[in-house]
Amino acid sequence: MPLSAAMLIELERIVGTRGLVATPEGRMTYECDMHTFYKGAPDAVVLPESTEQVAAVVRLCRREHVALVPRGSGTGLIGGAMAPVGGVMVSLTRMNRILELDFDNRSATVQPGLINLWLSQATREHGYYFAPDPSSQMVSSIGGNASTNAGGPHCLKYGITVNHVLGLELVTGAGEVLRVGGKVQDQPGYDLTGALVGGEGTLGLLTAVTVRLLHVPEGVKTLLASFSTIDDASETVSAIVGAGIIPAALEMIDEVVVRAIEEGIGAGYPKGAGAVLLIELDGPRAEIDEQSARIVEMCRSRAALEIRVAKDEAERALLWKGRKEAAGVFGRLSATWLLQDAVVPRSRLPQIMREVQAIAARHRLVIANVFHAGDGNLHPLILYNDLVPGELERAKAANDELLHACLAMGGSVTGEHGVGLDKASSMPFQFGDADLAFMARFRRVFDPDGIMNPGKLLPSHPACGESFRPAAPRLPAGTWV
């Protein structure tokens, strides 16, 4: 059942006429995130411009027992920013200001809709930058990065988003404005900041984020090494990290994705290689020169076909353009695909890559790979044609086999994308009933009525209690595509 006219009027009163989207065509814009496998249009979209407006919307939705879905830039890959049971979507894209730059304390406070890359652009002339750099950093928002605890190529050396968040302002599911953490490093009491990062909007809506800024490194060196096989490239990754060298980034791209990148972007990757490694070192120039020489020798000893060092910033930027925009060329490989981001301990990388190839062969599918090899965070892209009977089912079966294989090796079902709707049903693979029950109780502390992003993160599982039910009977808005 659509929202009542009275509720739409009240939403408009809170956010203004420009801040309310209620037309069918307008709402359809928000029916999925970047993982278009899941679709569900909200009954209304609001675009608040202040914490006070966000809190008023949440209190209204709680009073009316209407589901509430937060959304940033919509670049997520987990079906997290879509509305499986309708309700009100809160798009935070207009809350995109830098509230404070505090270089003395090496921090910045920003609104959640600020684009990730904008912060580094605003601080670089002062010698600082924001380290977390998901591949979507040109368009993804810092609030979304914090909500999913996003990673990125450089998280190998610098850590994921939670390692750079100092404090948060949050509107809870009860409509209360909560502030946790701050610029002081050691806070007394429970680490609520750490607990709230990665909450995926199930605990509340982030309205401000205080983050750590890092000094721009003295030097940067980027290498590209190509190999005949994924196995050789995987063994090289293990050798580099095993030697005690932690690059800023250590990425792997297989032949299937390299071909698509070259056709779509022309980043200068060598065609015909079974896999390439994109390796970046940063820090004192003397240190990175010594480390790069050791890495070159390791690559050669493992049958590297070619080793290239970016000669200038333009070549380095082009190499990273190919990696950062890899998701944009997936459409050249297939119109439909499943994408995972399971993790294994990096010492098991050669073993899991052999298993990925075996799973692809067993299910008669192509699985393309572009991922953060240095920390074992896989991004297998399972290609399928939904017009071929049975192929989607084979893709789903391959997906489950991959997850189970990663868990059997001591890994996790997600490394940076989050859980959302996509992996909620996989959580019992990794957690026991007691774990899931504790998470459900923790969620209720912040969201007592279960209105915040229902169906996401926690599964429909007895240990998690009853799932959200709208105030009035209605058909779910979510549909499979």
C-alpha positions in Angstrom: 0.0 0.0 0.0 1.5 3.4 -1.0 2.2 6.0 1.7 -0.8 8.0 2.7 -1.4 11.5 1.4 -1.1 12.9 4.9 2.4 11.4 5.3 3.6 12.7 2.0 2.4 16.2 3.0 4.3 15.8 6.3 7.5 14.7 4.5 7.2 17.7 2.1 6.8 19.9 5.1 10.1 18.6 6.5 12.3 18.7 3.4 10.4 21.1 1.2 9.0 20.6 -2.3 12.5 20.2 -3.9 13.4 17.6 -1.3 10.6 15.1 -2.0 10.5 12.6 -4.9 7.1 10.8 -5.1 6.4 10.3 -8.9 6.7 6.8 -10.3 9.5 7.7 -12.7 11.4 9.6 -10.0 11.2 6.7 -7.6 12.4 4.3 -10.3 15.7 6.1 -10.4 16.3 4.8 -6.9 15.2 1.2 -7.3 18.6 -0.4 -7.2 22.2 0.3 -6.4 25.1 -0.7 -8.7 24.3 -4.4 -8.1 21.2 -4.4 -10.4 20.4 -8.0 -9.6 18.2 -6.6 -6.8 15.4 -4.1 -7.4 12.9 -2.5 -5.2 11.5 1.0 -5.6 10.7 3.1 -2.5 7.3 4.7 -2.0 9.0 8.1 -1.6 12.5 9.6 -1.6 13.5 12.5 0.6 16.7 14.6 0.1 17.4 16.3 3.4 20.0 19.1 3.8 20.5 19.0 7.6 20.7 16.7 10.6 17.5 18.2 11.9 15.6 17.2 8.8 17.0 13.7 8.9 15.9 13.3 12.5 12.4 14.6 11.7 12.0 12.1 8.9 13.1 9.2 11.1 10.8 10.2 13.9 7.9 10.4 11.4 8.7 7.0 9.9 8.9 5.5 13.4 5.6 6.9 14.4 4.0 5.5 11.2 6.0 2.2 11.3 7.2 2.8 7.8 10.5 1.2 6.5 13.4 3.7 6.1 16.3 3.0 3.6 19.4 5.2 3.6 21.3 5.9 0.3 24.5 7.7 -0.6 25.7 7.7 -4.2 24.2 4.3 -5.0 27.5 2.8 -6.0 27.2 -0.1 -3.6 27.4 -3.7 -4.8 25.3 -5.5 -2.3 21.7 -4.5 -2.8 22.0 -2.3 0.2 20.5 1.0 -1.1 17.2 -0.4 -2.5 13.8 -0.8 -0.9 12.7 -4.5 -0.8 9.5 -3.5 1.1 9.0 0.0 -0.1 9.0 2.7 2.5 10.9 6.0 2.5 14.4 6.3 1.1 16.7 9.0 2.6 19.1 10.2 -0.1 22.0 12.1 1.6 23.6 13.4 -1.6 22.7 17.1 -0.8 24.5 16.9 2.5 27.9 17.1 0.8 29.9 19.8 2.5 33.2 19.8 4.3 32.3 21.1 7.7 35.9 21.5 9.1 39.5 20.9 8.0 41.7 20.7 11.1 45.3 20.2 9.9 46.8 20.7 13.4 44.9 17.6 14.5 45.2 15.9 11.0 41.4 15.5 10.7 38.4 16.6 8.7 34.7 16.6 9.5 32.4 16.1 6.5 28.8 15.5 5.7 27.9 12.0 4.5 27.2 12.9 0.9 30.7 14.3 0.3 32.4 12.4 -2.6 35.4 10.5 -1.4 37.9 12.0 -3.9 36.7 15.5 -3.2 38.3 15.4 0.3 41.7 14.5 -1.0 41.4 17.2 -3.7 40.6 19.8 -1.0 43.5 18.8 1.3 46.3 17.9 -1.2 47.7 21.4 -1.5 48.2 21.4 2.2 50.1 18.1 2.0 47.3 15.8 3.2 44.9 13.3 1.8 42.2 10.8 2.8 43.6 7.3 2.4 40.6 5.0 1.9 40.1 4.8 -1.8 37.5 2.4 -3.1 37.5 1.9 -6.8 34.4 4.1 -7.0 36.1 6.9 -5.1 35.4 9.4 -8.0 31.6 9.0 -7.3 31.1 7.2 -4.0 30.3 9.1 -0.8 32.2 9.0 2.5 29.0 8.3 4.4 28.4 5.2 2.2 32.1 4.2 2.6 31.6 4.4 6.4 28.3 2.6 6.3 29.7 -0.4 4.4 33.2 -0.1 5.9 34.6 0.1 2.4 38.1 -0.9 1.5 40.0 -0.2 -1.7 43.3 -0.9 -3.4 45.4 1.0 -0.8 43.8 -0.7 2.3 46.6 -3.3 2.2 49.0 -0.8 3.8 46.6 1.8 5.3 43.6 -0.2 6.4 39.9 0.0 5.6 37.5 2.9 6.3 37.1 2.0 10.0 40.8 2.6 10.6 40.3 6.2 9.4 37.1 7.2 11.1 37.5 9.2 14.4 34.0 10.1 15.2 30.4 10.0 13.9 27.1 11.9 14.2 24.2 9.5 13.7 20.4 9.7 13.8 19.3 6.4 15.4 16.2 4.4 14.4 14.5 6.1 17.4 15.1 9.5 15.9 17.8 10.5 18.4 20.9 12.4 17.4 23.9 10.5 18.7 27.6 11.7 18.6 30.4 9.2 19.3 34.2 9.4 19.1 36.0 12.5 18.3 39.5 13.9 17.6 41.0 12.5 20.8 42.5 9.2 20.0 41.7 7.3 23.3 38.1 7.5 24.2 36.7 6.0 27.4 33.9 3.5 27.4 32.8 1.2 24.6 34.1 1.8 21.1 30.8 2.7 19.6 32.5 4.4 16.6 34.0 1.1 15.6 30.7 -0.7 16.1 28.7 1.8 14.0 31.1 1.8 11.0 29.9 -1.0 8.8 26.3 -0.8 10.2 24.9 -0.4 6.6 22.1 1.9 7.8 20.6 -0.8 10.1 21.4 1.2 13.2 20.8 4.7 12.0 21.7 7.4 9.4 25.1 9.0 9.4 24.9 12.8 9.2 28.6 13.7 9.9 31.9 11.8 9.8 35.2 12.9 11.4 38.1 11.2 9.6 41.8 11.0 9.9 44.0 12.7 7.3 47.5 11.4 6.3 50.5 13.2 5.0 51.1 12.8 1.2 54.1 10.4 0.9 57.5 11.6 -0.2 57.6 9.3 -3.2 55.4 6.8 -5.1 56.4 4.1 -7.5 54.0 2.0 -9.6 54.9 -1.2 -11.3 53.0 -3.5 -13.7 54.1 -7.1 -14.0 52.5 -9.6 -16.4 52.5 -13.4 -16.1 51.5 -16.4 -18.2 49.2 -17.8 -15.5 47.1 -16.7 -12.5 49.1 -19.3 -10.5 52.4 -17.6 -11.2 50.9 -14.2 -10.3 49.4 -15.6 -7.1 52.7 -17.1 -6.0 54.4 -13.8 -6.6 51.9 -12.0 -4.3 52.6 -14.5 -1.5 56.4 -14.1 -2.0 56.2 -10.3 -1.8 54.2 -10.2 1.4 56.1 -13.1 2.8 59.3 -11.2 2.4 58.0 -8.5 4.7 57.2 -5.9 2.0 53.8 -4.3 2.4 53.1 -2.4 -0.8 50.6 0.5 -0.7 48.6 -1.5 -3.2 48.9 -5.0 -4.8 46.2 -5.7 -7.3 45.6 -8.6 -9.7 43.7 -8.5 -13.0 43.2 -11.6 -15.1 43.3 -11.9 -18.9 39.5 -11.7 -19.4 39.3 -8.3 -17.5 42.5 -7.0 -19.1 41.1 -7.5 -22.5 37.9 -5.6 -21.6 39.9 -2.8 -20.0 42.0 -2.4 -23.1 39.0 -2.4 -25.4 37.2 0.2 -23.2 39.8 2.4 -21.7 43.2 1.6 -23.3 45.2 1.7 -20.1 48.3 0.1 -21.7 48.0 -3.3 -20.0 49.7 -6.1 -21.9 47.3 -8.2 -23.9 47.6 -12.0 -23.9 49.0 -12.4 -20.4 47.1 -14.7 -18.1 47.3 -12.2 -15.3 48.9 -8.8 -14.4 49.9 -7.4 -11.0 49.6 -3.7 -10.4 52.0 -2.9 -7.5 52.4 0.5 -5.9 55.0 1.5 -3.3 55.0 4.7 -1.4 57.0 6.3 1.4 60.6 7.6 1.6 62.2 7.5 -1.9 65.2 5.5 -0.7 63.0 2.9 0.8 60.7 2.4 -2.2 63.7 2.2 -4.6 65.1 -0.6 -2.5 61.8 -2.4 -2.2 61.0 -2.1 -5.9 64.3 -3.7 -6.8 63.5 -6.6 -4.6 60.0 -6.9 -6.1 61.3 -6.9 -9.6 63.7 -9.7 -8.8 60.8 -11.7 -7.2 58.7 -11.2 -10.3 61.5 -12.3 -12.6 62.2 -15.5 -10.5 58.5 -16.4 -11.0 58.5 -16.2 -14.8 57.2 -12.7 -15.2 56.7 -12.0 -18.9 57.2 -8.2 -18.6 57.9 -5.8 -15.8 57.2 -2.1 -16.3 57.7 0.9 -14.0 55.5 3.9 -14.6 57.9 6.6 -15.9 55.8 9.6 -14.8 52.6 10.6 -13.0 50.7 10.5 -16.3 51.5 6.9 -16.9 50.8 6.0 -13.3 47.4 7.7 -13.5 46.6 5.8 -16.7 47.5 2.4 -15.1 45.3 3.2 -12.1 42.5 4.5 -14.4 42.3 1.0 -15.9 42.0 -0.6 -12.4 39.7 2.0 -10.9 37.3 1.9 -13.8 37.3 -1.8 -14.3 33.7 -2.1 -13.1 32.7 0.2 -15.9 33.9 -2.3 -18.5 32.1 -5.4 -17.1 29.3 -4.8 -19.5 31.7 -5.7 -22.3 32.0 -9.1 -20.8 28.3 -9.9 -20.1 25.0 -8.1 -19.7 24.4 -10.2 -16.5 26.8 -11.2 -13.8 27.2 -12.0 -10.1 30.0 -10.3 -8.2 31.4 -11.4 -4.8 34.1 -10.0 -2.5 34.9 -13.0 -0.3 38.3 -13.1 1.5 40.9 -15.7 2.3 44.1 -15.3 4.3 46.6 -14.0 1.7 48.8 -17.1 2.2 46.0 -19.2 0.7 45.7 -17.0 -2.4 47.3 -19.5 -4.8 45.1 -22.3 -3.5 41.8 -20.3 -3.8 42.6 -19.1 -7.3 43.1 -22.7 -8.4 39.7 -23.5 -6.8 38.0 -20.5 -8.6 39.2 -21.9 -11.9 38.0 -25.4 -10.9 34.5 -24.1 -9.9 34.2 -22.2 -13.2 35.0 -25.4 -15.1 32.6 -27.5 -13.1 29.7 -25.1 -13.8 30.7 -24.4 -17.4 31.0 -20.7 -16.7 33.5 -17.9 -17.2 34.7 -16.4 -13.9 36.7 -13.2 -14.4 38.9 -11.8 -11.7 40.1 -8.3 -10.7 40.8 -7.9 -7.0 42.9 -6.8 -4.0 45.4 -9.6 -4.1 47.6 -8.3 -1.3 45.0 -8.8 1.4 43.3 -11.8 -0.2 40.1 -9.9 -1.0 38.7 -11.6 -4.1 36.3 -10.1 -6.6 35.2 -13.1 -8.8 32.9 -11.9 -11.5 30.6 -14.8 -12.5 29.4 -14.2 -16.0 26.1 -15.8 -17.1 23.4 -15.3 -19.7 19.9 -15.2 -18.2 18.4 -16.1 -21.6 20.1 -19.5 -21.4 17.9 -21.9 -19.4 19.7 -23.0 -16.2 22.6 -20.7 -16.5 21.5 -18.4 -13.7 21.1 -21.4 -11.4 24.6 -22.6 -12.3 26.0 -19.1 -11.5 24.2 -19.1 -8.1 25.6 -22.6 -7.3 29.1 -21.4 -8.3 28.7 -18.4 -6.1 27.8 -20.5 -3.0 30.7 -22.9 -3.7 33.1 -19.9 -3.8 31.9 -18.6 -0.5 32.1 -22.0 1.2 35.6 -22.5 -0.2 36.8 -19.2 1.2 35.3 -19.9 4.6 36.9 -23.4 4.6 40.2 -21.6 4.2 39.6 -19.3 7.2 38.2 -16.4 5.2 35.0 -14.3 5.2 32.0 -13.8 3.0 32.8 -10.1 2.6 35.9 -8.0 2.7 34.8 -4.5 1.8 31.5 -4.4 -0.1 29.4 -5.3 3.0 26.5 -7.7 3.4 23.3 -5.8 2.3 20.6 -8.0 0.8 23.0 -9.9 -1.3 24.9 -11.8 1.4 22.4 -11.7 4.3 21.5 -15.3 3.6 25.1 -16.3 3.7 25.7 -15.0 7.2 24.8 -18.3 8.9 27.6 -19.9 6.8 30.1 -17.9 8.9 28.3 -17.2 12.2 26.5 -19.4 14.7 23.1 -18.8 16.2 24.5 -17.1 19.3 26.5 -14.7 17.2 23.5 -13.8 15.0 21.2 -13.4 18.1 23.7 -11.0 19.7 23.9 -8.9 16.5 20.1 -8.8 16.4 19.9 -7.6 20.0 22.5 -4.9 19.3 20.6 -3.7 16.3 17.4 -3.3 18.4 19.2 -1.0 20.8 19.6 1.6 18.1 16.5 0.6 16.1 13.8 -0.6 18.6 11.0 -0.9 16.0 13.1 -2.5 13.2 12.4 0.2 10.6 16.0 0.9 9.5 17.0 -0.7 6.2 15.0 -3.9 6.8 16.1 -7.2 5.2 19.8 -6.0 5.1 22.9 -7.3 6.8 21.1 -9.9 9.1 19.3 -12.9 7.6 15.7 -14.0 8.0 16.9 -16.5 10.6 15.3 -17.6 13.9 18.3 -16.2 15.8 17.6 -12.8 14.5 13.9 -12.6 15.4 11.1 -11.5 13.2 11.8 -9.4 10.2 10.2 -6.0 9.6 6.6 -5.9 8.6 5.1 -2.8 7.2 2.2 -1.1 9.0 -0.3 -2.2 6.3 -0.3 -5.3 4.2 1.4 -4.8 0.8 3.2 -6.7 -1.9 7.0 -6.4 -1.6 8.4 -3.9 -4.0 11.6 -5.9 -4.5 11.8 -8.1 -7.6 14.5 -10.3 -9.0 15.9 -9.4 -12.4 
